Amino acid sequence: MQYNTIPNFIPALPEIFMSLACMVLLLFGVFKGDRSTYLVSWLVILSLCLTFFLCIFGPKDIIIFSNIFIVDEFSIFSKVLILIGAIAALAMSLNYIRNEGMEKFEYPILIMLSTLGMMMMVSSNDLISLYIGLELQSLALYVLAAFKRDTLKSSEAGLKYFVLGALSSGMLLYGASLIYGFSGTTNFETIQAMFDSNNEPSLGIIIGIVFLISAMAFKVSAVPFHMWTPDVYEGSTTPVTAFLSMAPKVAAMALFIRLVYVPFYGLVPEWQQIVVLISAASMIIGSLAAIRQTNIKRLMAYSSIGHMGFALLGLSAGTLQGIESVLIYMLIYLFMNIGVFVVILSMRVNGVMVESIYDLSGLGKNSPFLAIIFAVLMFSLAGIPPLAGFFAKFYVFLAAVDSGLYILCLVGVISSVIGAFYYLRIVKIMYFDEPAEAFEKPINNTMLSLLSISGVFSLFFIVVPTPFISWAQQAASSIIQ
């Protein structure tokens, strides 16, 4: 790892470029007004694509800005997934914001600002830079959740998200202050060096870790800090819900990994039991609560809670293999969610968005292509082989078994079986229930492309898994050296 005492801005070029692009596009939007929304949206997508290439082809293994900002394989892997999620969420929202009268140029700018915060988060090498990135992401997301301000549900979603998000930020700051107070530093590698020397952690450090993990559990929607998720998913506009289910989840899980594996890798027994507990609770609650849901967005909220429980199953292993499994899981989960939300955004009847799972009745007859891809994605989310979702669960179970977490794996298997019910119920509704009113005109080319990519990825991951697995291994190796 190369250290730089003189500021070197090249490794942070993706973030610097995004910051400048945000300011320029914001000014452009202010002068042009809301009629520029469509153009600004495409310019934001173009900026995100350029940032994508800057991340891939930029320098690696460098720590800059007084050791608080790190660029390594892990951060690049995470940023690529975040950018894919942001680009997909914005692309699938273009028609929606026009149809729903939400043509406000601030919308794409807020997505870009939130994405910038996420990229800063995953490159954090210090508790202070971590908090700055987290708040930049969160503040933009609070506004996005309440973006359709003339709708009661949207305003309520934004308020709930803000209040509970402020609580999680408070827990994060309190935990960080305890760790700083008892260790004398906020730098991840300095903290790691303290416990690599077989120093026994003080009670204050342990309590600080508990508060930090609690704050991270809120960000990934893990039980018992999941209470905001169903209401915010349902109340937010559907494109915002799609965005919340993709990029922020990847960013929060990546930050969770860096937080527990870098500064506290020498304290695995101390934090492992907490992660095991929230993983088990998330898998169980997510699976059971989703059974009663008839609103597709609430169902996906509880599905998200369950899937984060499975990702935490890999995290709780406390090993290099555990990190690899979580990264593979988040990669597959991201691509599956893209397709799912394309279908949800296509649920429009007589000019009105519908959200009940029973509105999907007869989709197999009315829109065969849409139905077959959605069925593939439901089977994949349920973890049925040989689809991509099966391999996501396979790798996290393998990591947990190798670490001796047999009871947790048993809980995961049972939860997976329960969770298959509500995914298969949707397939049954699409193909075997009496047809409901058909959705409006076929989806546009952008949505069709996103849906096809998601479906092809889920179907054919088994054919070419090696490049993804190798990349995840390289990313994980840069965390544990």
Contacts in CASP RR format, 6 or more apart in sequence:
PFRMAT RR
TARGET T0000
AUTHOR 0000-0000-0000
METHOD contacts of the structure
MODEL  1
MQYNTIPNFIPALPEIFMSLACMVLLLFGVFKGDRSTYLVSWLVILSLCL
TFFLCIFGPKDIIIFSNIFIVDEFSIFSKVLILIGAIAALAMSLNYIRNE
GMEKFEYPILIMLSTLGMMMMVSSNDLISLYIGLELQSLALYVLAAFKRD
TLKSSEAGLKYFVLGALSSGMLLYGASLIYGFSGTTNFETIQAMFDSNNE
PSLGIIIGIVFLISAMAFKVSAVPFHMWTPDVYEGSTTPVTAFLSMAPKV
AAMALFIRLVYVPFYGLVPEWQQIVVLISAASMIIGSLAAIRQTNIKRLM
AYSSIGHMGFALLGLSAGTLQGIESVLIYMLIYLFMNIGVFVVILSMRVN
GVMVESIYDLSGLGKNSPFLAIIFAVLMFSLAGIPPLAGFFAKFYVFLAA
VDSGLYILCLVGVISSVIGAFYYLRIVKIMYFDEPAEAFEKPINNTMLSL
LSISGVFSLFFIVVPTPFISWAQQAASSIIQ
1 61 0 8 1.000
1 62 0 8 1.000
1 63 0 8 1.000
1 72 0 8 1.000
1 481 0 8 1.000
2 61 0 8 1.000
2 62 0 8 1.000
2 63 0 8 1.000
3 63 0 8 1.000
3 67 0 8 1.000
4 62 0 8 1.000
4 63 0 8 1.000
4 64 0 8 1.000
7 64 0 8 1.000
7 65 0 8 1.000
8 62 0 8 1.000
8 64 0 8 1.000
9 16 0 8 1.000
9 64 0 8 1.000
10 58 0 8 1.000
10 59 0 8 1.000
11 58 0 8 1.000
11 59 0 8 1.000
11 62 0 8 1.000
11 64 0 8 1.000
11 69 0 8 1.000
11 71 0 8 1.000
12 64 0 8 1.000
12 65 0 8 1.000
12 69 0 8 1.000
12 71 0 8 1.000
12 123 0 8 1.000
13 54 0 8 1.000
13 58 0 8 1.000
14 51 0 8 1.000
14 54 0 8 1.000
14 55 0 8 1.000
14 58 0 8 1.000
14 79 0 8 1.000
14 119 0 8 1.000
15 116 0 8 1.000
15 119 0 8 1.000
15 120 0 8 1.000
15 123 0 8 1.000
17 47 0 8 1.000
17 50 0 8 1.000
17 51 0 8 1.000
17 54 0 8 1.000
18 47 0 8 1.000
18 48 0 8 1.000
18 51 0 8 1.000
18 112 0 8 1.000
18 115 0 8 1.000
18 116 0 8 1.000
18 119 0 8 1.000
19 116 0 8 1.000
21 43 0 8 1.000
21 44 0 8 1.000
21 47 0 8 1.000
21 112 0 8 1.000
22 109 0 8 1.000
22 112 0 8 1.000
22 113 0 8 1.000
22 116 0 8 1.000
25 40 0 8 1.000
25 43 0 8 1.000
25 44 0 8 1.000
25 47 0 8 1.000
25 108 0 8 1.000
25 109 0 8 1.000
25 112 0 8 1.000
26 109 0 8 1.000
28 36 0 8 1.000
28 40 0 8 1.000
28 43 0 8 1.000
29 36 0 8 1.000
29 40 0 8 1.000
29 105 0 8 1.000
29 109 0 8 1.000
30 105 0 8 1.000
32 39 0 8 1.000
32 40 0 8 1.000
32 105 0 8 1.000
33 105 0 8 1.000
34 103 0 8 1.000
34 104 0 8 1.000
34 105 0 8 1.000
35 103 0 8 1.000
36 105 0 8 1.000
37 97 0 8 1.000
37 103 0 8 1.000
37 104 0 8 1.000
37 105 0 8 1.000
37 107 0 8 1.000
37 108 0 8 1.000
38 94 0 8 1.000
38 98 0 8 1.000
38 103 0 8 1.000
40 105 0 8 1.000
40 108 0 8 1.000
40 109 0 8 1.000
41 90 0 8 1.000
41 93 0 8 1.000
41 94 0 8 1.000
41 97 0 8 1.000
41 107 0 8 1.000
41 108 0 8 1.000
43 108 0 8 1.000
44 90 0 8 1.000
44 108 0 8 1.000
44 109 0 8 1.000
44 111 0 8 1.000
44 112 0 8 1.000
45 87 0 8 1.000
45 90 0 8 1.000
45 91 0 8 1.000
45 108 0 8 1.000
47 112 0 8 1.000
48 83 0 8 1.000
48 86 0 8 1.000
48 87 0 8 1.000
48 90 0 8 1.000
48 112 0 8 1.000
48 115 0 8 1.000
49 83 0 8 1.000
49 87 0 8 1.000
51 83 0 8 1.000
51 119 0 8 1.000
52 80 0 8 1.000
52 83 0 8 1.000
52 84 0 8 1.000
52 87 0 8 1.000
55 76 0 8 1.000
55 79 0 8 1.000
55 80 0 8 1.000
55 83 0 8 1.000
56 76 0 8 1.000
56 80 0 8 1.000
58 71 0 8 1.000
59 71 0 8 1.000
60 71 0 8 1.000
60 72 0 8 1.000
60 73 0 8 1.000
60 76 0 8 1.000
61 71 0 8 1.000
61 72 0 8 1.000
61 73 0 8 1.000
61 478 0 8 1.000
62 70 0 8 1.000
62 71 0 8 1.000
63 69 0 8 1.000
63 70 0 8 1.000
63 71 0 8 1.000
63 125 0 8 1.000
64 70 0 8 1.000
64 71 0 8 1.000
65 129 0 8 1.000
67 125 0 8 1.000
67 126 0 8 1.000
67 187 0 8 1.000
67 189 0 8 1.000
68 124 0 8 1.000
68 125 0 8 1.000
68 126 0 8 1.000
68 128 0 8 1.000
68 129 0 8 1.000
68 187 0 8 1.000
69 120 0 8 1.000
69 123 0 8 1.000
69 124 0 8 1.000
69 125 0 8 1.000
69 129 0 8 1.000
70 123 0 8 1.000
70 124 0 8 1.000
70 125 0 8 1.000
71 123 0 8 1.000
72 478 0 8 1.000
72 479 0 8 1.000
73 474 0 8 1.000
73 475 0 8 1.000
73 477 0 8 1.000
73 478 0 8 1.000
74 122 0 8 1.000
74 254 0 8 1.000
74 257 0 8 1.000
74 258 0 8 1.000
74 475 0 8 1.000
74 476 0 8 1.000
74 478 0 8 1.000
74 479 0 8 1.000
75 122 0 8 1.000
75 123 0 8 1.000
75 254 0 8 1.000
76 475 0 8 1.000
77 327 0 8 1.000
77 471 0 8 1.000
77 472 0 8 1.000
77 474 0 8 1.000
77 475 0 8 1.000
78 122 0 8 1.000
78 250 0 8 1.000
78 251 0 8 1.000
78 254 0 8 1.000
78 475 0 8 1.000
79 119 0 8 1.000
79 122 0 8 1.000
79 123 0 8 1.000
81 247 0 8 1.000
81 250 0 8 1.000
81 330 0 8 1.000
81 331 0 8 1.000
81 334 0 8 1.000
82 115 0 8 1.000
82 118 0 8 1.000
82 119 0 8 1.000
82 122 0 8 1.000
82 247 0 8 1.000
82 250 0 8 1.000
82 251 0 8 1.000
83 115 0 8 1.000
83 119 0 8 1.000
83 247 0 8 1.000
84 334 0 8 1.000
85 243 0 8 1.000
85 246 0 8 1.000
85 247 0 8 1.000
85 250 0 8 1.000
85 334 0 8 1.000
85 338 0 8 1.000
86 111 0 8 1.000
86 112 0 8 1.000
86 114 0 8 1.000
86 115 0 8 1.000
86 243 0 8 1.000
86 246 0 8 1.000
86 247 0 8 1.000
88 242 0 8 1.000
88 246 0 8 1.000
88 338 0 8 1.000
88 450 0 8 1.000
89 111 0 8 1.000
89 239 0 8 1.000
89 242 0 8 1.000
89 243 0 8 1.000
89 246 0 8 1.000
89 247 0 8 1.000
89 341 0 8 1.000
90 108 0 8 1.000
90 111 0 8 1.000
90 239 0 8 1.000
90 243 0 8 1.000
91 446 0 8 1.000
91 450 0 8 1.000
92 239 0 8 1.000
92 242 0 8 1.000
92 338 0 8 1.000
92 341 0 8 1.000
92 342 0 8 1.000
92 345 0 8 1.000
92 446 0 8 1.000
92 447 0 8 1.000
92 450 0 8 1.000
93 107 0 8 1.000
93 239 0 8 1.000
93 242 0 8 1.000
93 243 0 8 1.000
93 345 0 8 1.000
94 446 0 8 1.000
95 444 0 8 1.000
95 447 0 8 1.000
96 102 0 8 1.000
96 237 0 8 1.000
96 238 0 8 1.000
96 239 0 8 1.000
96 345 0 8 1.000
97 103 0 8 1.000
97 104 0 8 1.000
97 107 0 8 1.000
97 239 0 8 1.000
99 348 0 8 1.000
99 351 0 8 1.000
100 148 0 8 1.000
100 237 0 8 1.000
100 353 0 8 1.000
102 147 0 8 1.000
102 148 0 8 1.000
102 237 0 8 1.000
104 147 0 8 1.000
106 143 0 8 1.000
107 144 0 8 1.000
107 147 0 8 1.000
110 140 0 8 1.000
110 143 0 8 1.000
110 144 0 8 1.000
110 147 0 8 1.000
111 140 0 8 1.000
111 144 0 8 1.000
111 243 0 8 1.000
113 136 0 8 1.000
113 140 0 8 1.000
114 136 0 8 1.000
114 137 0 8 1.000
114 140 0 8 1.000
114 141 0 8 1.000
114 144 0 8 1.000
114 243 0 8 1.000
114 247 0 8 1.000
114 248 0 8 1.000
115 137 0 8 1.000
115 247 0 8 1.000
116 136 0 8 1.000
117 133 0 8 1.000
117 134 0 8 1.000
117 136 0 8 1.000
117 137 0 8 1.000
117 140 0 8 1.000
117 251 0 8 1.000
118 133 0 8 1.000
118 137 0 8 1.000
118 247 0 8 1.000
118 248 0 8 1.000
118 250 0 8 1.000
118 251 0 8 1.000
119 251 0 8 1.000
120 129 0 8 1.000
120 132 0 8 1.000
120 133 0 8 1.000
120 136 0 8 1.000
121 130 0 8 1.000
121 133 0 8 1.000
121 134 0 8 1.000
121 137 0 8 1.000
121 251 0 8 1.000
121 252 0 8 1.000
121 254 0 8 1.000
121 255 0 8 1.000
122 251 0 8 1.000
122 254 0 8 1.000
122 255 0 8 1.000
122 258 0 8 1.000
123 129 0 8 1.000
124 130 0 8 1.000
124 133 0 8 1.000
124 188 0 8 1.000
124 255 0 8 1.000
124 258 0 8 1.000
125 187 0 8 1.000
125 188 0 8 1.000
125 189 0 8 1.000
125 262 0 8 1.000
126 186 0 8 1.000
126 187 0 8 1.000
126 188 0 8 1.000
127 176 0 8 1.000
127 179 0 8 1.000
127 180 0 8 1.000
127 186 0 8 1.000
127 188 0 8 1.000
128 186 0 8 1.000
130 176 0 8 1.000
130 255 0 8 1.000
130 259 0 8 1.000
131 169 0 8 1.000
131 172 0 8 1.000
131 173 0 8 1.000
131 176 0 8 1.000
134 169 0 8 1.000
134 172 0 8 1.000
134 219 0 8 1.000
134 255 0 8 1.000
135 169 0 8 1.000
137 248 0 8 1.000
137 251 0 8 1.000
138 165 0 8 1.000
138 169 0 8 1.000
141 161 0 8 1.000
141 244 0 8 1.000
141 248 0 8 1.000
142 158 0 8 1.000
142 161 0 8 1.000
142 162 0 8 1.000
142 165 0 8 1.000
144 236 0 8 1.000
144 240 0 8 1.000
144 243 0 8 1.000
145 154 0 8 1.000
145 157 0 8 1.000
145 158 0 8 1.000
145 161 0 8 1.000
145 162 0 8 1.000
145 232 0 8 1.000
145 235 0 8 1.000
145 236 0 8 1.000
145 240 0 8 1.000
145 244 0 8 1.000
146 154 0 8 1.000
146 155 0 8 1.000
146 157 0 8 1.000
146 158 0 8 1.000
146 159 0 8 1.000
146 161 0 8 1.000
146 162 0 8 1.000
146 236 0 8 1.000
147 154 0 8 1.000
147 236 0 8 1.000
147 237 0 8 1.000
147 240 0 8 1.000
148 154 0 8 1.000
148 237 0 8 1.000
149 155 0 8 1.000
151 235 0 8 1.000
153 234 0 8 1.000
153 235 0 8 1.000
154 235 0 8 1.000
154 236 0 8 1.000
154 237 0 8 1.000
156 231 0 8 1.000
156 235 0 8 1.000
157 231 0 8 1.000
157 232 0 8 1.000
157 234 0 8 1.000
157 235 0 8 1.000
157 236 0 8 1.000
158 232 0 8 1.000
158 236 0 8 1.000
160 228 0 8 1.000
160 231 0 8 1.000
160 232 0 8 1.000
161 228 0 8 1.000
161 232 0 8 1.000
164 218 0 8 1.000
164 227 0 8 1.000
164 228 0 8 1.000
165 218 0 8 1.000
165 228 0 8 1.000
167 218 0 8 1.000
168 214 0 8 1.000
168 215 0 8 1.000
168 218 0 8 1.000
168 219 0 8 1.000
168 225 0 8 1.000
169 215 0 8 1.000
170 215 0 8 1.000
171 211 0 8 1.000
171 212 0 8 1.000
171 214 0 8 1.000
171 215 0 8 1.000
171 218 0 8 1.000
172 211 0 8 1.000
172 212 0 8 1.000
172 215 0 8 1.000
172 216 0 8 1.000
174 208 0 8 1.000
174 211 0 8 1.000
175 207 0 8 1.000
175 208 0 8 1.000
175 209 0 8 1.000
175 210 0 8 1.000
175 211 0 8 1.000
175 212 0 8 1.000
175 215 0 8 1.000
176 186 0 8 1.000
176 208 0 8 1.000
176 212 0 8 1.000
178 204 0 8 1.000
178 205 0 8 1.000
178 207 0 8 1.000
178 208 0 8 1.000
178 211 0 8 1.000
179 186 0 8 1.000
179 191 0 8 1.000
179 204 0 8 1.000
179 205 0 8 1.000
179 208 0 8 1.000
179 209 0 8 1.000
179 212 0 8 1.000
179 263 0 8 1.000
180 186 0 8 1.000
182 202 0 8 1.000
182 204 0 8 1.000
182 205 0 8 1.000
183 190 0 8 1.000
183 191 0 8 1.000
183 194 0 8 1.000
183 205 0 8 1.000
185 191 0 8 1.000
188 258 0 8 1.000
188 262 0 8 1.000
188 263 0 8 1.000
189 262 0 8 1.000
189 263 0 8 1.000
191 263 0 8 1.000
191 264 0 8 1.000
192 262 0 8 1.000
192 263 0 8 1.000
192 264 0 8 1.000
192 265 0 8 1.000
192 266 0 8 1.000
195 201 0 8 1.000
195 264 0 8 1.000
195 265 0 8 1.000
195 266 0 8 1.000
195 267 0 8 1.000
196 266 0 8 1.000
201 267 0 8 1.000
201 270 0 8 1.000
205 267 0 8 1.000
206 270 0 8 1.000
209 264 0 8 1.000
209 267 0 8 1.000
209 270 0 8 1.000
209 271 0 8 1.000
209 274 0 8 1.000
210 274 0 8 1.000
212 259 0 8 1.000
213 256 0 8 1.000
213 260 0 8 1.000
213 271 0 8 1.000
213 274 0 8 1.000
213 275 0 8 1.000
213 278 0 8 1.000
214 225 0 8 1.000
216 252 0 8 1.000
216 255 0 8 1.000
216 256 0 8 1.000
216 259 0 8 1.000
217 223 0 8 1.000
217 224 0 8 1.000
217 225 0 8 1.000
217 278 0 8 1.000
218 225 0 8 1.000
218 228 0 8 1.000
219 248 0 8 1.000
219 252 0 8 1.000
219 255 0 8 1.000
219 256 0 8 1.000
220 249 0 8 1.000
220 252 0 8 1.000
220 253 0 8 1.000
220 256 0 8 1.000
220 308 0 8 1.000
220 311 0 8 1.000
220 312 0 8 1.000
221 228 0 8 1.000
221 229 0 8 1.000
221 249 0 8 1.000
221 282 0 8 1.000
221 301 0 8 1.000
221 304 0 8 1.000
221 305 0 8 1.000
221 308 0 8 1.000
222 278 0 8 1.000
222 279 0 8 1.000
222 281 0 8 1.000
222 282 0 8 1.000
222 305 0 8 1.000
222 308 0 8 1.000
222 309 0 8 1.000
222 312 0 8 1.000
223 278 0 8 1.000
223 281 0 8 1.000
223 282 0 8 1.000
223 284 0 8 1.000
223 285 0 8 1.000
223 286 0 8 1.000
223 305 0 8 1.000
224 278 0 8 1.000
224 281 0 8 1.000
226 282 0 8 1.000
226 285 0 8 1.000
226 286 0 8 1.000
226 305 0 8 1.000
229 301 0 8 1.000
229 302 0 8 1.000
229 304 0 8 1.000
229 305 0 8 1.000
230 289 0 8 1.000
230 293 0 8 1.000
230 298 0 8 1.000
230 301 0 8 1.000
230 302 0 8 1.000
232 241 0 8 1.000
232 244 0 8 1.000
232 301 0 8 1.000
233 241 0 8 1.000
233 244 0 8 1.000
233 245 0 8 1.000
233 297 0 8 1.000
233 298 0 8 1.000
233 300 0 8 1.000
233 301 0 8 1.000
233 304 0 8 1.000
234 241 0 8 1.000
234 295 0 8 1.000
234 297 0 8 1.000
234 298 0 8 1.000
234 301 0 8 1.000
234 355 0 8 1.000
235 241 0 8 1.000
235 297 0 8 1.000
236 244 0 8 1.000
238 297 0 8 1.000
238 341 0 8 1.000
238 344 0 8 1.000
238 345 0 8 1.000
238 353 0 8 1.000
239 345 0 8 1.000
241 297 0 8 1.000
241 300 0 8 1.000
241 341 0 8 1.000
242 337 0 8 1.000
242 341 0 8 1.000
242 344 0 8 1.000
242 345 0 8 1.000
245 300 0 8 1.000
245 304 0 8 1.000
245 337 0 8 1.000
245 341 0 8 1.000
246 334 0 8 1.000
246 337 0 8 1.000
246 338 0 8 1.000
246 341 0 8 1.000
249 304 0 8 1.000
249 308 0 8 1.000
249 330 0 8 1.000
249 333 0 8 1.000
249 334 0 8 1.000
250 330 0 8 1.000
250 334 0 8 1.000
253 308 0 8 1.000
253 311 0 8 1.000
253 315 0 8 1.000
253 326 0 8 1.000
253 330 0 8 1.000
254 330 0 8 1.000
256 315 0 8 1.000
257 315 0 8 1.000
257 323 0 8 1.000
257 326 0 8 1.000
257 327 0 8 1.000
257 479 0 8 1.000
258 479 0 8 1.000
260 271 0 8 1.000
260 275 0 8 1.000
260 315 0 8 1.000
261 318 0 8 1.000
261 323 0 8 1.000
261 479 0 8 1.000
261 480 0 8 1.000
262 479 0 8 1.000
264 270 0 8 1.000
264 271 0 8 1.000
265 480 0 8 1.000
268 318 0 8 1.000
272 316 0 8 1.000
272 318 0 8 1.000
275 312 0 8 1.000
275 315 0 8 1.000
275 316 0 8 1.000
276 316 0 8 1.000
276 405 0 8 1.000
276 408 0 8 1.000
278 309 0 8 1.000
278 312 0 8 1.000
279 309 0 8 1.000
279 310 0 8 1.000
279 312 0 8 1.000
279 313 0 8 1.000
279 314 0 8 1.000
279 315 0 8 1.000
279 316 0 8 1.000
279 408 0 8 1.000
280 408 0 8 1.000
280 411 0 8 1.000
280 412 0 8 1.000
282 305 0 8 1.000
282 306 0 8 1.000
282 308 0 8 1.000
282 309 0 8 1.000
282 312 0 8 1.000
283 306 0 8 1.000
283 309 0 8 1.000
283 310 0 8 1.000
283 313 0 8 1.000
283 411 0 8 1.000
283 412 0 8 1.000
283 415 0 8 1.000
283 416 0 8 1.000
284 411 0 8 1.000
284 415 0 8 1.000
285 302 0 8 1.000
285 305 0 8 1.000
285 306 0 8 1.000
286 302 0 8 1.000
286 303 0 8 1.000
286 305 0 8 1.000
286 306 0 8 1.000
286 415 0 8 1.000
287 302 0 8 1.000
287 306 0 8 1.000
287 415 0 8 1.000
287 416 0 8 1.000
287 418 0 8 1.000
287 419 0 8 1.000
288 418 0 8 1.000
289 302 0 8 1.000
289 305 0 8 1.000
290 299 0 8 1.000
290 302 0 8 1.000
290 303 0 8 1.000
290 306 0 8 1.000
290 419 0 8 1.000
290 422 0 8 1.000
291 418 0 8 1.000
291 419 0 8 1.000
291 421 0 8 1.000
291 422 0 8 1.000
293 299 0 8 1.000
293 302 0 8 1.000
293 357 0 8 1.000
293 422 0 8 1.000
294 356 0 8 1.000
294 357 0 8 1.000
294 358 0 8 1.000
295 355 0 8 1.000
295 356 0 8 1.000
295 357 0 8 1.000
296 344 0 8 1.000
296 347 0 8 1.000
296 355 0 8 1.000
296 356 0 8 1.000
296 357 0 8 1.000
296 360 0 8 1.000
297 344 0 8 1.000
297 355 0 8 1.000
299 357 0 8 1.000
299 422 0 8 1.000
300 340 0 8 1.000
300 341 0 8 1.000
300 344 0 8 1.000
303 381 0 8 1.000
303 422 0 8 1.000
303 423 0 8 1.000
306 415 0 8 1.000
307 329 0 8 1.000
307 333 0 8 1.000
307 381 0 8 1.000
310 329 0 8 1.000
310 392 0 8 1.000
310 393 0 8 1.000
310 396 0 8 1.000
310 412 0 8 1.000
310 415 0 8 1.000
310 416 0 8 1.000
311 326 0 8 1.000
311 329 0 8 1.000
311 330 0 8 1.000
311 333 0 8 1.000
311 396 0 8 1.000
313 396 0 8 1.000
313 397 0 8 1.000
313 399 0 8 1.000
313 400 0 8 1.000
313 405 0 8 1.000
313 408 0 8 1.000
313 409 0 8 1.000
313 412 0 8 1.000
314 322 0 8 1.000
314 325 0 8 1.000
314 326 0 8 1.000
314 329 0 8 1.000
314 396 0 8 1.000
314 399 0 8 1.000
314 400 0 8 1.000
315 322 0 8 1.000
315 323 0 8 1.000
315 326 0 8 1.000
316 400 0 8 1.000
316 403 0 8 1.000
316 405 0 8 1.000
316 408 0 8 1.000
317 325 0 8 1.000
317 399 0 8 1.000
317 400 0 8 1.000
317 402 0 8 1.000
317 403 0 8 1.000
317 405 0 8 1.000
318 403 0 8 1.000
319 399 0 8 1.000
319 402 0 8 1.000
319 403 0 8 1.000
320 476 0 8 1.000
320 477 0 8 1.000
320 480 0 8 1.000
321 398 0 8 1.000
321 399 0 8 1.000
321 402 0 8 1.000
321 476 0 8 1.000
322 396 0 8 1.000
322 399 0 8 1.000
322 400 0 8 1.000
322 403 0 8 1.000
322 476 0 8 1.000
323 475 0 8 1.000
323 476 0 8 1.000
323 479 0 8 1.000
323 480 0 8 1.000
324 395 0 8 1.000
324 399 0 8 1.000
324 469 0 8 1.000
324 472 0 8 1.000
324 473 0 8 1.000
324 475 0 8 1.000
324 476 0 8 1.000
325 395 0 8 1.000
325 396 0 8 1.000
325 398 0 8 1.000
325 399 0 8 1.000
326 396 0 8 1.000
327 472 0 8 1.000
327 475 0 8 1.000
327 476 0 8 1.000
328 391 0 8 1.000
328 392 0 8 1.000
328 395 0 8 1.000
328 468 0 8 1.000
328 469 0 8 1.000
328 472 0 8 1.000
329 392 0 8 1.000
329 393 0 8 1.000
329 395 0 8 1.000
329 396 0 8 1.000
331 468 0 8 1.000
331 472 0 8 1.000
332 380 0 8 1.000
332 388 0 8 1.000
332 389 0 8 1.000
332 391 0 8 1.000
332 392 0 8 1.000
332 457 0 8 1.000
332 458 0 8 1.000
332 461 0 8 1.000
333 392 0 8 1.000
335 388 0 8 1.000
335 453 0 8 1.000
335 454 0 8 1.000
335 457 0 8 1.000
335 458 0 8 1.000
336 377 0 8 1.000
336 380 0 8 1.000
336 381 0 8 1.000
336 388 0 8 1.000
336 389 0 8 1.000
336 454 0 8 1.000
336 457 0 8 1.000
336 458 0 8 1.000
338 450 0 8 1.000
338 453 0 8 1.000
338 454 0 8 1.000
339 373 0 8 1.000
339 374 0 8 1.000
339 377 0 8 1.000
339 450 0 8 1.000
339 451 0 8 1.000
339 454 0 8 1.000
339 455 0 8 1.000
340 374 0 8 1.000
340 377 0 8 1.000
340 381 0 8 1.000
340 454 0 8 1.000
342 443 0 8 1.000
342 447 0 8 1.000
342 450 0 8 1.000
342 451 0 8 1.000
342 454 0 8 1.000
343 370 0 8 1.000
343 373 0 8 1.000
343 374 0 8 1.000
343 377 0 8 1.000
343 451 0 8 1.000
344 355 0 8 1.000
345 447 0 8 1.000
346 367 0 8 1.000
346 370 0 8 1.000
346 439 0 8 1.000
346 443 0 8 1.000
346 447 0 8 1.000
347 353 0 8 1.000
347 354 0 8 1.000
347 355 0 8 1.000
347 359 0 8 1.000
347 360 0 8 1.000
347 439 0 8 1.000
348 354 0 8 1.000
348 439 0 8 1.000
348 440 0 8 1.000
349 359 0 8 1.000
349 437 0 8 1.000
349 438 0 8 1.000
349 439 0 8 1.000
349 440 0 8 1.000
350 437 0 8 1.000
350 440 0 8 1.000
351 440 0 8 1.000
357 425 0 8 1.000
357 426 0 8 1.000
357 429 0 8 1.000
358 429 0 8 1.000
358 433 0 8 1.000
358 436 0 8 1.000
359 436 0 8 1.000
360 374 0 8 1.000
360 426 0 8 1.000
360 429 0 8 1.000
360 430 0 8 1.000
360 436 0 8 1.000
361 429 0 8 1.000
361 430 0 8 1.000
361 433 0 8 1.000
361 434 0 8 1.000
361 435 0 8 1.000
361 436 0 8 1.000
362 371 0 8 1.000
362 429 0 8 1.000
362 430 0 8 1.000
362 431 0 8 1.000
362 433 0 8 1.000
362 434 0 8 1.000
362 435 0 8 1.000
362 436 0 8 1.000
363 370 0 8 1.000
363 371 0 8 1.000
363 374 0 8 1.000
363 430 0 8 1.000
363 431 0 8 1.000
363 439 0 8 1.000
364 370 0 8 1.000
364 371 0 8 1.000
364 372 0 8 1.000
364 430 0 8 1.000
364 431 0 8 1.000
365 435 0 8 1.000
366 435 0 8 1.000
366 438 0 8 1.000
366 439 0 8 1.000
367 438 0 8 1.000
367 439 0 8 1.000
367 442 0 8 1.000
370 439 0 8 1.000
370 443 0 8 1.000
370 451 0 8 1.000
371 430 0 8 1.000
371 431 0 8 1.000
373 451 0 8 1.000
373 452 0 8 1.000
373 454 0 8 1.000
373 455 0 8 1.000
374 426 0 8 1.000
374 430 0 8 1.000
375 427 0 8 1.000
375 430 0 8 1.000
375 431 0 8 1.000
376 387 0 8 1.000
376 455 0 8 1.000
376 458 0 8 1.000
376 459 0 8 1.000
377 454 0 8 1.000
377 455 0 8 1.000
377 458 0 8 1.000
378 423 0 8 1.000
378 424 0 8 1.000
378 426 0 8 1.000
378 427 0 8 1.000
379 387 0 8 1.000
379 423 0 8 1.000
379 424 0 8 1.000
379 427 0 8 1.000
380 387 0 8 1.000
380 388 0 8 1.000
380 389 0 8 1.000
380 390 0 8 1.000
380 458 0 8 1.000
381 389 0 8 1.000
381 423 0 8 1.000
382 416 0 8 1.000
382 419 0 8 1.000
382 420 0 8 1.000
382 423 0 8 1.000
382 424 0 8 1.000
383 389 0 8 1.000
383 390 0 8 1.000
383 392 0 8 1.000
383 393 0 8 1.000
383 416 0 8 1.000
383 420 0 8 1.000
384 390 0 8 1.000
384 420 0 8 1.000
386 462 0 8 1.000
387 458 0 8 1.000
387 459 0 8 1.000
387 461 0 8 1.000
387 462 0 8 1.000
388 457 0 8 1.000
388 458 0 8 1.000
388 459 0 8 1.000
388 461 0 8 1.000
388 462 0 8 1.000
389 458 0 8 1.000
389 461 0 8 1.000
391 461 0 8 1.000
391 462 0 8 1.000
391 465 0 8 1.000
393 416 0 8 1.000
397 409 0 8 1.000
397 412 0 8 1.000
397 413 0 8 1.000
400 408 0 8 1.000
400 409 0 8 1.000
401 409 0 8 1.000
442 448 0 8 1.000
443 451 0 8 1.000
461 468 0 8 1.000
END
